Amino acid sequence: MKLLELEDLAALLGRSPETIRKDIRRNPMAVPPRLHIPGTRMLRWRECDVDAWLAEHVVGGGANESA
């Protein structure tokens, strides 16, 4: 399992690390679910969770999309 750090996620999403930090507090739905490691304040994401979150937000071209 690969873990992504804040800078990795920021680069992947094309956002700044500061924007992601703000979204975690004010709009948690705007970022993938993060991994909470007990006893730490580290921000980490599992790559598989990020991939799944991105797949849920694909728009257009899907069989379930209405015309």
Jmol script that loads the backbone (N, CA, C; Angstrom):
load data "model"
ATOM      1  N   MET A   1       0.856  -1.177   0.000  1.00  0.00           N
ATOM      2  CA  MET A   1       0.000   0.000   0.000  1.00  0.00           C
ATOM      3  C   MET A   1       0.900   1.236   0.000  1.00  0.00           C
ATOM      4  N   LYS A   2       0.670   2.112  -0.957  1.00  0.00           N
ATOM      5  CA  LYS A   2       1.457   3.332  -1.047  1.00  0.00           C
ATOM      6  C   LYS A   2       0.719   4.465  -0.341  1.00  0.00           C
ATOM      7  N   LEU A   3       1.459   5.212   0.485  1.00  0.00           N
ATOM      8  CA  LEU A   3       0.899   6.371   1.171  1.00  0.00           C
ATOM      9  C   LEU A   3       1.367   7.650   0.480  1.00  0.00           C
ATOM     10  N   LEU A   4       0.453   8.580   0.320  1.00  0.00           N
ATOM     11  CA  LEU A   4       0.774   9.877  -0.272  1.00  0.00           C
ATOM     12  C   LEU A   4       0.865  10.916   0.832  1.00  0.00           C
ATOM     13  N   GLU A   5       1.843  11.780   0.727  1.00  0.00           N
ATOM     14  CA  GLU A   5       1.962  12.906   1.644  1.00  0.00           C
ATOM     15  C   GLU A   5       1.217  14.092   1.048  1.00  0.00           C
ATOM     16  N   LEU A   6       1.083  15.145   1.830  1.00  0.00           N
ATOM     17  CA  LEU A   6       0.346  16.328   1.409  1.00  0.00           C
ATOM     18  C   LEU A   6       0.860  16.866   0.073  1.00  0.00           C
ATOM     19  N   GLU A   7       2.169  16.947  -0.081  1.00  0.00           N
ATOM     20  CA  GLU A   7       2.751  17.485  -1.309  1.00  0.00           C
ATOM     21  C   GLU A   7       2.444  16.588  -2.508  1.00  0.00           C
ATOM     22  N   ASP A   8       2.424  15.277  -2.283  1.00  0.00           N
ATOM     23  CA  ASP A   8       2.082  14.332  -3.359  1.00  0.00           C
ATOM     24  C   ASP A   8       0.642  14.543  -3.811  1.00  0.00           C
ATOM     25  N   LEU A   9      -0.272  14.654  -2.838  1.00  0.00           N
ATOM     26  CA  LEU A   9      -1.680  14.852  -3.165  1.00  0.00           C
ATOM     27  C   LEU A   9      -1.890  16.184  -3.871  1.00  0.00           C
ATOM     28  N   ALA A  10      -1.216  17.219  -3.391  1.00  0.00           N
ATOM     29  CA  ALA A  10      -1.339  18.543  -4.010  1.00  0.00           C
ATOM     30  C   ALA A  10      -0.914  18.500  -5.473  1.00  0.00           C
ATOM     31  N   ALA A  11       0.200  17.851  -5.754  1.00  0.00           N
ATOM     32  CA  ALA A  11       0.682  17.744  -7.134  1.00  0.00           C
ATOM     33  C   ALA A  11      -0.298  16.947  -7.991  1.00  0.00           C
ATOM     34  N   LEU A  12      -0.838  15.876  -7.443  1.00  0.00           N
ATOM     35  CA  LEU A  12      -1.775  15.039  -8.174  1.00  0.00           C
ATOM     36  C   LEU A  12      -3.060  15.787  -8.519  1.00  0.00           C
ATOM     37  N   LEU A  13      -3.551  16.596  -7.564  1.00  0.00           N
ATOM     38  CA  LEU A  13      -4.816  17.316  -7.765  1.00  0.00           C
ATOM     39  C   LEU A  13      -4.627  18.689  -8.408  1.00  0.00           C
ATOM     40  N   GLY A  14      -3.391  19.135  -8.541  1.00  0.00           N
ATOM     41  CA  GLY A  14      -3.151  20.456  -9.121  1.00  0.00           C
ATOM     42  C   GLY A  14      -3.574  21.580  -8.197  1.00  0.00           C
ATOM     43  N   ARG A  15      -3.437  21.357  -6.908  1.00  0.00           N
ATOM     44  CA  ARG A  15      -3.777  22.357  -5.897  1.00  0.00           C
ATOM     45  C   ARG A  15      -2.549  22.614  -5.030  1.00  0.00           C
ATOM     46  N   SER A  16      -2.578  23.700  -4.302  1.00  0.00           N
ATOM     47  CA  SER A  16      -1.475  23.969  -3.382  1.00  0.00           C
ATOM     48  C   SER A  16      -1.715  23.191  -2.084  1.00  0.00           C
ATOM     49  N   PRO A  17      -0.635  22.852  -1.392  1.00  0.00           N
ATOM     50  CA  PRO A  17      -0.804  22.185  -0.094  1.00  0.00           C
ATOM     51  C   PRO A  17      -1.651  23.015   0.873  1.00  0.00           C
ATOM     52  N   GLU A  18      -1.499  24.326   0.844  1.00  0.00           N
ATOM     53  CA  GLU A  18      -2.288  25.184   1.744  1.00  0.00           C
ATOM     54  C   GLU A  18      -3.778  25.098   1.427  1.00  0.00           C
ATOM     55  N   THR A  19      -4.131  25.047   0.156  1.00  0.00           N
ATOM     56  CA  THR A  19      -5.548  24.907  -0.229  1.00  0.00           C
ATOM     57  C   THR A  19      -6.110  23.595   0.292  1.00  0.00           C
ATOM     58  N   ILE A  20      -5.346  22.544   0.184  1.00  0.00           N
ATOM     59  CA  ILE A  20      -5.814  21.249   0.688  1.00  0.00           C
ATOM     60  C   ILE A  20      -5.996  21.298   2.201  1.00  0.00           C
ATOM     61  N   ARG A  21      -5.058  21.912   2.918  1.00  0.00           N
ATOM     62  CA  ARG A  21      -5.209  22.058   4.381  1.00  0.00           C
ATOM     63  C   ARG A  21      -6.495  22.803   4.722  1.00  0.00           C
ATOM     64  N   LYS A  22      -6.769  23.894   3.999  1.00  0.00           N
ATOM     65  CA  LYS A  22      -7.995  24.664   4.249  1.00  0.00           C
ATOM     66  C   LYS A  22      -9.232  23.837   3.946  1.00  0.00           C
ATOM     67  N   ASP A  23      -9.211  23.090   2.842  1.00  0.00           N
ATOM     68  CA  ASP A  23     -10.368  22.273   2.476  1.00  0.00           C
ATOM     69  C   ASP A  23     -10.629  21.174   3.505  1.00  0.00           C
ATOM     70  N   ILE A  24      -9.592  20.634   4.102  1.00  0.00           N
ATOM     71  CA  ILE A  24      -9.783  19.608   5.134  1.00  0.00           C
ATOM     72  C   ILE A  24     -10.637  20.159   6.268  1.00  0.00           C
ATOM     73  N   ARG A  25     -10.419  21.425   6.612  1.00  0.00           N
ATOM     74  CA  ARG A  25     -11.166  22.052   7.710  1.00  0.00           C
ATOM     75  C   ARG A  25     -12.549  22.553   7.278  1.00  0.00           C
ATOM     76  N   ARG A  26     -12.630  23.223   6.152  1.00  0.00           N
ATOM     77  CA  ARG A  26     -13.885  23.899   5.804  1.00  0.00           C
ATOM     78  C   ARG A  26     -14.751  23.155   4.794  1.00  0.00           C
ATOM     79  N   ASN A  27     -14.167  22.261   3.993  1.00  0.00           N
ATOM     80  CA  ASN A  27     -14.935  21.551   2.978  1.00  0.00           C
ATOM     81  C   ASN A  27     -14.347  20.158   2.768  1.00  0.00           C
ATOM     82  N   PRO A  28     -14.511  19.265   3.737  1.00  0.00           N
ATOM     83  CA  PRO A  28     -13.875  17.951   3.669  1.00  0.00           C
ATOM     84  C   PRO A  28     -14.265  17.127   2.447  1.00  0.00           C
ATOM     85  N   MET A  29     -15.411  17.424   1.813  1.00  0.00           N
ATOM     86  CA  MET A  29     -15.821  16.682   0.623  1.00  0.00           C
ATOM     87  C   MET A  29     -14.976  17.055  -0.598  1.00  0.00           C
ATOM     88  N   ALA A  30     -14.187  18.132  -0.511  1.00  0.00           N
ATOM     89  CA  ALA A  30     -13.373  18.601  -1.627  1.00  0.00           C
ATOM     90  C   ALA A  30     -12.012  17.911  -1.690  1.00  0.00           C
ATOM     91  N   VAL A  31     -11.767  16.998  -0.764  1.00  0.00           N
ATOM     92  CA  VAL A  31     -10.503  16.255  -0.757  1.00  0.00           C
ATOM     93  C   VAL A  31     -10.803  14.774  -0.517  1.00  0.00           C
ATOM     94  N   PRO A  32      -9.914  13.902  -0.989  1.00  0.00           N
ATOM     95  CA  PRO A  32     -10.121  12.471  -0.730  1.00  0.00           C
ATOM     96  C   PRO A  32     -10.063  12.169   0.769  1.00  0.00           C
ATOM     97  N   PRO A  33     -10.682  11.068   1.176  1.00  0.00           N
ATOM     98  CA  PRO A  33     -10.620  10.702   2.602  1.00  0.00           C
ATOM     99  C   PRO A  33      -9.182  10.419   3.001  1.00  0.00           C
ATOM    100  N   ARG A  34      -8.798  10.952   4.159  1.00  0.00           N
ATOM    101  CA  ARG A  34      -7.407  10.800   4.580  1.00  0.00           C
ATOM    102  C   ARG A  34      -7.269   9.686   5.594  1.00  0.00           C
ATOM    103  N   LEU A  35      -6.044   9.270   5.759  1.00  0.00           N
ATOM    104  CA  LEU A  35      -5.705   8.216   6.701  1.00  0.00           C
ATOM    105  C   LEU A  35      -5.337   8.867   8.022  1.00  0.00           C
ATOM    106  N   HIS A  36      -5.959   8.396   9.084  1.00  0.00           N
ATOM    107  CA  HIS A  36      -5.629   8.912  10.420  1.00  0.00           C
ATOM    108  C   HIS A  36      -4.729   7.886  11.108  1.00  0.00           C
ATOM    109  N   ILE A  37      -3.509   8.297  11.394  1.00  0.00           N
ATOM    110  CA  ILE A  37      -2.569   7.428  12.092  1.00  0.00           C
ATOM    111  C   ILE A  37      -2.601   7.838  13.561  1.00  0.00           C
ATOM    112  N   PRO A  38      -3.121   6.985  14.447  1.00  0.00           N
ATOM    113  CA  PRO A  38      -3.264   7.341  15.856  1.00  0.00           C
ATOM    114  C   PRO A  38      -1.953   7.829  16.462  1.00  0.00           C
ATOM    115  N   GLY A  39      -2.065   8.874  17.252  1.00  0.00           N
ATOM    116  CA  GLY A  39      -0.908   9.420  17.947  1.00  0.00           C
ATOM    117  C   GLY A  39      -0.080  10.391  17.124  1.00  0.00           C
ATOM    118  N   THR A  40      -0.528  10.682  15.898  1.00  0.00           N
ATOM    119  CA  THR A  40       0.207  11.622  15.049  1.00  0.00           C
ATOM    120  C   THR A  40      -0.754  12.650  14.459  1.00  0.00           C
ATOM    121  N   ARG A  41      -0.179  13.705  13.936  1.00  0.00           N
ATOM    122  CA  ARG A  41      -0.975  14.703  13.217  1.00  0.00           C
ATOM    123  C   ARG A  41      -0.609  14.708  11.731  1.00  0.00           C
ATOM    124  N   MET A  42       0.083  13.642  11.303  1.00  0.00           N
ATOM    125  CA  MET A  42       0.514  13.553   9.913  1.00  0.00           C
ATOM    126  C   MET A  42      -0.685  13.471   8.973  1.00  0.00           C
ATOM    127  N   LEU A  43      -0.572  14.158   7.855  1.00  0.00           N
ATOM    128  CA  LEU A  43      -1.591  14.068   6.815  1.00  0.00           C
ATOM    129  C   LEU A  43      -1.103  13.072   5.775  1.00  0.00           C
ATOM    130  N   ARG A  44      -1.817  11.967   5.650  1.00  0.00           N
ATOM    131  CA  ARG A  44      -1.458  10.930   4.694  1.00  0.00           C
ATOM    132  C   ARG A  44      -2.726  10.411   4.029  1.00  0.00           C
ATOM    133  N   TRP A  45      -2.577   9.971   2.788  1.00  0.00           N
ATOM    134  CA  TRP A  45      -3.668   9.386   2.031  1.00  0.00           C
ATOM    135  C   TRP A  45      -3.190   8.088   1.418  1.00  0.00           C
ATOM    136  N   ARG A  46      -4.066   7.076   1.434  1.00  0.00           N
ATOM    137  CA  ARG A  46      -3.741   5.840   0.734  1.00  0.00           C
ATOM    138  C   ARG A  46      -4.007   6.078  -0.746  1.00  0.00           C
ATOM    139  N   GLU A  47      -3.079   5.671  -1.583  1.00  0.00           N
ATOM    140  CA  GLU A  47      -3.215   5.889  -3.018  1.00  0.00           C
ATOM    141  C   GLU A  47      -4.504   5.261  -3.553  1.00  0.00           C
ATOM    142  N   CYS A  48      -4.876   4.093  -3.043  1.00  0.00           N
ATOM    143  CA  CYS A  48      -6.094   3.429  -3.507  1.00  0.00           C
ATOM    144  C   CYS A  48      -7.344   4.249  -3.168  1.00  0.00           C
ATOM    145  N   ASP A  49      -7.348   4.927  -2.007  1.00  0.00           N
ATOM    146  CA  ASP A  49      -8.489   5.773  -1.635  1.00  0.00           C
ATOM    147  C   ASP A  49      -8.580   7.002  -2.541  1.00  0.00           C
ATOM    148  N   VAL A  50      -7.434   7.571  -2.869  1.00  0.00           N
ATOM    149  CA  VAL A  50      -7.400   8.737  -3.761  1.00  0.00           C
ATOM    150  C   VAL A  50      -7.898   8.335  -5.142  1.00  0.00           C
ATOM    151  N   ASP A  51      -7.433   7.188  -5.656  1.00  0.00           N
ATOM    152  CA  ASP A  51      -7.881   6.710  -6.965  1.00  0.00           C
ATOM    153  C   ASP A  51      -9.399   6.488  -6.980  1.00  0.00           C
ATOM    154  N   ALA A  52      -9.923   5.882  -5.928  1.00  0.00           N
ATOM    155  CA  ALA A  52     -11.371   5.630  -5.848  1.00  0.00           C
ATOM    156  C   ALA A  52     -12.149   6.937  -5.773  1.00  0.00           C
ATOM    157  N   TRP A  53     -11.656   7.901  -4.999  1.00  0.00           N
ATOM    158  CA  TRP A  53     -12.313   9.198  -4.863  1.00  0.00           C
ATOM    159  C   TRP A  53     -12.337   9.917  -6.207  1.00  0.00           C
ATOM    160  N   LEU A  54     -11.223   9.888  -6.924  1.00  0.00           N
ATOM    161  CA  LEU A  54     -11.175  10.520  -8.241  1.00  0.00           C
ATOM    162  C   LEU A  54     -12.144   9.842  -9.212  1.00  0.00           C
ATOM    163  N   ALA A  55     -12.222   8.517  -9.178  1.00  0.00           N
ATOM    164  CA  ALA A  55     -13.129   7.781 -10.064  1.00  0.00           C
ATOM    165  C   ALA A  55     -14.588   8.148  -9.805  1.00  0.00           C
ATOM    166  N   GLU A  56     -14.943   8.451  -8.554  1.00  0.00           N
ATOM    167  CA  GLU A  56     -16.315   8.850  -8.214  1.00  0.00           C
ATOM    168  C   GLU A  56     -16.679  10.222  -8.783  1.00  0.00           C
ATOM    169  N   HIS A  57     -15.666  11.007  -9.159  1.00  0.00           N
ATOM    170  CA  HIS A  57     -15.916  12.372  -9.607  1.00  0.00           C
ATOM    171  C   HIS A  57     -15.698  12.574 -11.105  1.00  0.00           C
ATOM    172  N   VAL A  58     -15.675  11.483 -11.854  1.00  0.00           N
ATOM    173  CA  VAL A  58     -15.550  11.583 -13.306  1.00  0.00           C
ATOM    174  C   VAL A  58     -16.885  12.045 -13.884  1.00  0.00           C
ATOM    175  N   VAL A  59     -16.826  13.024 -14.774  1.00  0.00           N
ATOM    176  CA  VAL A  59     -18.034  13.581 -15.383  1.00  0.00           C
ATOM    177  C   VAL A  59     -17.987  13.338 -16.889  1.00  0.00           C
ATOM    178  N   GLY A  60     -19.100  12.896 -17.446  1.00  0.00           N
ATOM    179  CA  GLY A  60     -19.207  12.723 -18.900  1.00  0.00           C
ATOM    180  C   GLY A  60     -18.732  11.364 -19.376  1.00  0.00           C
ATOM    181  N   GLY A  61     -19.361  10.910 -20.445  1.00  0.00           N
ATOM    182  CA  GLY A  61     -18.931   9.684 -21.078  1.00  0.00           C
ATOM    183  C   GLY A  61     -19.380   8.410 -20.390  1.00  0.00           C
ATOM    184  N   GLY A  62     -20.039   8.526 -19.248  1.00  0.00           N
ATOM    185  CA  GLY A  62     -20.474   7.332 -18.526  1.00  0.00           C
ATOM    186  C   GLY A  62     -21.807   6.821 -19.029  1.00  0.00           C
ATOM    187  N   ALA A  63     -22.031   5.525 -18.881  1.00  0.00           N
ATOM    188  CA  ALA A  63     -23.265   4.916 -19.321  1.00  0.00           C
ATOM    189  C   ALA A  63     -24.458   5.380 -18.490  1.00  0.00           C
ATOM    190  N   ASN A  64     -24.204   5.810 -17.256  1.00  0.00           N
ATOM    191  CA  ASN A  64     -25.302   6.214 -16.374  1.00  0.00           C
ATOM    192  C   ASN A  64     -25.664   7.687 -16.503  1.00  0.00           C
ATOM    193  N   GLU A  65     -24.965   8.424 -17.349  1.00  0.00           N
ATOM    194  CA  GLU A  65     -25.212   9.852 -17.450  1.00  0.00           C
ATOM    195  C   GLU A  65     -26.416  10.115 -18.348  1.00  0.00           C
ATOM    196  N   SER A  66     -27.313  10.995 -17.930  1.00  0.00           N
ATOM    197  CA  SER A  66     -28.506  11.342 -18.715  1.00  0.00           C
ATOM    198  C   SER A  66     -28.138  12.289 -19.832  1.00  0.00           C
ATOM    199  N   ALA A  67     -28.873  12.199 -20.929  1.00  0.00           N
ATOM    200  CA  ALA A  67     -28.628  13.088 -22.084  1.00  0.00           C
ATOM    201  C   ALA A  67     -29.407  14.373 -21.932  1.00  0.00           C
TER     202      ALA A  67
END
end "model"
wireframe off; spacefill off
backbone 0.3
color backbone group
